[in-house]
Amino acid sequence: MASIASLTGTPTLGNVNQNAPFSFKASSSVRGDYGSKPGVSALQNPTLHNSVPEQMVNATARAPLFVRPFQQGFEKNYSEGDLLWVQRNDARQSANMNIVANLPVLNHQLRSAVDQEGNLKYDTIEKVENNWNYFGILNNDMDTGSKWQRLLNINVRGRARVARLWSPVSGRLRKGDQVWISFLKRTSPQISSGKTYQNPNGINEPMLEGQTFFEAVPTMDCCDDFKNAVLSIPIGIVSQVTLKKPVTTSQTKARYVTEACKLLERIEVLMRI
């Protein structure tokens, strides 16, 4: 049996196990900063290496999306955290360009798009599903130098920052909450002539009296809108949330005006998990 004296001595460096796969390898030294802009060879030989034995987590998948411009320039105001849909059945669509709508533009299309006979184009939820696919959450613009077109980098799986469009019926938004986009059938109120609503650019457009249309609404499973929806799409699970609670009127306006959506704080969600 080992004596107490044999167990005492100089403390070790704390290396529990230096054998694979438990060892953590790093470079012997970290060189100084580059004196100027690093070249290709320097970037291919980093000064610090790190490896871990466990599997990497919180991986995020992103996909590029080349956006076709709208006649009214709706796409120019898209920003980080916007929910994006892609139009499926566009006869003009090429292999590289897509008609992409954020939440305000989608709601504008559902309310204003008409067919060749002048009737509302999306008068059934099946037509909405057949024409629009939910794609993901905008991360950043990959082609900031272009004035005429946008190449967007879209989060399609994993962690993503999104506008705080959701609020529970009571209490605050918390980690672990499931957030959705639900489609509800709406009817314009019986109004006098001259009543207007705002399009995604914040410009007033005439509102038709008694018009029935579909609307995409941010919902949670505690809300009446979620229970009354004809279709609901899961967006993700809340993983990080801001402390400041947004004003309800600001969240409502963000469904229709892109600039109002841009002003909302961003939260973090886990998508398609």
Residue pairs with C-beta under 8 A, 6 or more apart in sequence:
16 22
17 23
21 53
22 53
24 50
24 51
24 52
25 49
25 51
26 48
26 49
26 50
27 47
27 48
27 49
30 47
30 48
31 47
34 42
58 158
58 159
59 157
59 158
60 155
60 157
60 158
60 159
60 160
61 155
61 156
61 157
61 158
62 139
62 153
62 154
62 155
62 156
63 135
63 136
63 153
63 154
63 156
64 142
64 151
64 152
64 153
64 154
65 84
65 86
65 98
65 100
65 135
65 151
65 152
65 153
65 154
66 96
66 97
66 98
66 149
66 150
66 151
66 152
67 75
67 78
67 97
67 98
67 99
67 100
67 149
67 150
67 151
67 152
68 75
68 92
68 93
68 97
68 98
68 99
68 100
68 149
69 75
69 76
69 148
69 149
69 150
70 99
70 105
72 199
72 200
72 201
73 201
74 101
74 105
74 108
74 200
74 201
74 258
75 100
75 105
75 150
76 150
77 200
77 201
77 258
77 259
77 262
78 84
78 100
78 102
78 138
78 150
78 152
78 258
79 138
79 258
79 262
80 138
80 139
80 140
80 161
80 266
81 137
81 138
81 160
81 161
81 162
81 163
81 264
81 266
82 102
82 103
82 137
82 138
82 163
82 258
82 261
83 102
83 103
83 134
83 137
83 138
83 162
83 163
83 181
83 235
84 100
84 101
84 102
84 134
84 135
84 136
84 137
84 138
84 152
84 154
85 100
85 101
85 102
85 106
85 132
85 133
85 134
85 135
86 98
86 99
86 100
86 132
86 133
86 135
87 93
87 98
87 99
87 100
87 101
87 131
87 132
88 130
88 131
88 132
88 133
89 130
89 131
90 98
90 99
93 99
97 149
100 135
100 152
101 109
101 132
102 138
102 200
102 258
102 261
103 165
103 181
103 216
103 218
103 254
103 255
103 261
104 200
104 254
104 255
104 256
104 257
104 258
104 260
104 261
105 200
105 258
106 132
106 216
107 215
107 216
107 255
107 256
108 199
108 200
108 256
109 122
110 122
110 128
110 213
110 214
110 215
110 216
111 197
111 211
111 213
111 215
112 199
112 205
113 120
113 121
113 122
114 120
114 121
115 121
120 211
120 212
120 213
121 127
122 128
122 131
122 213
122 214
123 212
123 213
125 183
125 214
125 230
125 231
128 183
128 214
128 231
129 231
134 181
134 233
135 154
135 156
136 154
136 155
136 156
136 157
136 160
136 271
137 154
137 155
137 160
137 161
137 162
137 235
137 269
137 271
138 152
138 153
138 154
138 155
139 152
139 153
139 154
139 155
139 160
139 161
140 152
140 153
141 150
141 151
141 152
141 153
142 151
142 152
142 153
143 149
143 150
143 151
155 271
156 271
156 272
157 271
157 272
157 273
158 270
158 271
158 272
158 273
159 239
159 268
159 269
159 270
159 271
160 236
160 268
160 269
160 271
161 266
161 267
161 268
162 235
162 236
162 266
162 267
162 268
162 269
163 254
163 261
163 262
163 264
163 265
163 266
163 267
164 173
164 241
164 242
164 246
164 251
164 264
164 265
164 266
164 267
165 179
165 218
165 251
165 254
165 255
165 261
165 264
166 173
166 177
166 179
166 218
166 219
166 220
166 251
167 173
167 220
167 245
167 246
167 248
167 251
168 177
168 220
168 222
168 223
169 220
169 222
169 223
170 222
172 241
172 245
173 238
173 241
173 245
173 267
174 238
174 241
175 238
175 239
175 240
175 241
176 237
176 238
177 220
177 237
177 238
178 220
178 221
178 234
178 236
178 237
178 238
179 218
179 219
179 220
179 234
179 235
179 236
179 237
179 238
179 269
180 218
180 219
180 220
180 221
180 226
180 232
180 233
180 234
180 235
181 216
181 217
181 218
181 219
181 232
181 233
181 235
182 216
182 217
182 218
182 219
182 225
182 226
182 229
182 231
182 232
182 233
183 214
183 215
183 216
183 217
183 229
183 230
183 231
183 232
184 214
184 215
184 217
184 225
184 228
184 229
184 230
185 212
185 213
185 214
185 215
185 230
186 212
186 213
186 214
186 215
187 210
187 211
187 212
187 213
188 207
188 208
188 209
188 210
188 211
188 212
188 213
189 209
190 209
190 210
191 207
191 209
193 209
194 206
195 206
195 207
195 209
196 204
196 205
196 206
196 207
197 204
197 205
197 207
197 256
198 204
198 205
198 253
198 256
198 257
199 205
199 256
199 257
200 256
200 257
200 258
201 257
201 258
201 259
202 257
202 259
202 260
214 230
215 255
216 255
217 225
217 229
217 255
218 251
218 255
219 225
219 226
219 229
219 232
220 226
226 232
235 269
235 271
236 269
236 270
236 271
236 272
236 273
237 269
237 270
237 273
238 267
238 268
238 269
239 268
239 269
239 270
240 267
240 268
241 267
241 268
242 265
242 266
242 267
244 265
246 264
246 265
250 260
250 263
250 264
251 264
253 260
254 260
254 261
254 263
254 264
255 261
